[in-house]
Amino acid sequence: MTILDGKKVSNDIKDEITEQVKKMKAKGEKVPHLAAILVGNDGASLTYVGSKVKACERVGFESTLVKMSNTTSEVELLDKIHELNEDPNIDGFIVQLPLPEQINEQKVLLAVNPDKDVDGFHPANFGKMALDMTTFIPATPFGILELLDRYGVETKGKHTVVIGRSHIVGRPMSILMGRKGFPGNSTVTLTHSHTKNITQITSQADIIISALGVPNFLKAEMVKDDAVIIDVGITRVPDDSTEKGYKITGDVDFVNVSKKASYITPVPGGVGPMTIAMLLKNTLLACERHRKNV
Ligand code: NAP
């Protein structure tokens, strides 16, 4: 069994990006600039945005964190998005989700300039992804593809089962694994909360990508020998023995499933760090594309 070490691979990617940024600086070029809008004080969101800003510093990007209060109106947020759309110094930006309930998430995602949509959530970019056109692939699916690629995991002709159909992970993942190319060329089954007899489906899978957010959902008896297991789940489970009072837990019963798997991602240290690395990669791509258009 091989651990798909997202921490190591993400550090490799960050090192590669750092080198590229150094070359840009040496040529006197502007370095990539990522902005993040955070609305409200959600603990997990604060942590995620903090990690993204730190990752920018690590690779030499510029970063801007725009903090807005929990009572921000939709109009105020849309105004801020338009400002970032127009700002030539910003190559890409993200709006951290979830948003407070007074704000319509779809309106917000539609307002982001697709050329700066480094999260790849805008319908124009999602459509391009589905049509194999050059675009920004959402960071978590992009990170999973990169892990499979760097470990040379065969996906052609395999049966991939994706659990969860969210717009940011499961749905794009199902499209990407079924596309022509590598990683891809899989036969894909997309499952969700209405799927019947899920064990029957997962136990036939060569590759399982689990993104539902239910701790330890995927048990050893649901998995066949030598399956490839990608665990996207991140759930904070209360745990008094830790300083923070919680423990990050994945969707997969790692202890038992890892005994049967050929490859498996740990949680933490698997898909999570890859997501941030690929957000940086998308920002670098955005910067390069903007430069070419100038
Ligand atoms: P989400 O929006 O929370 O949706 C969960 C999906 O799982 C839905 O499609 C739901 O089906 C499905 N589901 C729920 N119970 C199920 C069951 N018993 N059997 C089969 N499917 C079931 O999903 P998400 O935003 O993709 O998040 C999923 C998990 O990934 C969360 O733990 C999240 O924190 C984590 N995550 C991690 C990263 C990372 O960087 N590692 C990034 C994003 C998300 P319905 O559509 O029928 O409701």
Residues whose N, C-alpha, C, O or C-beta is under 5 A from the ligand:
A	BS01	NAP	T140 I163 G164 R165 S166 V169 G170 T191 H192 S193 H194 A211 L212 G213 V232 G233 I234 T235 V271 G272 T275
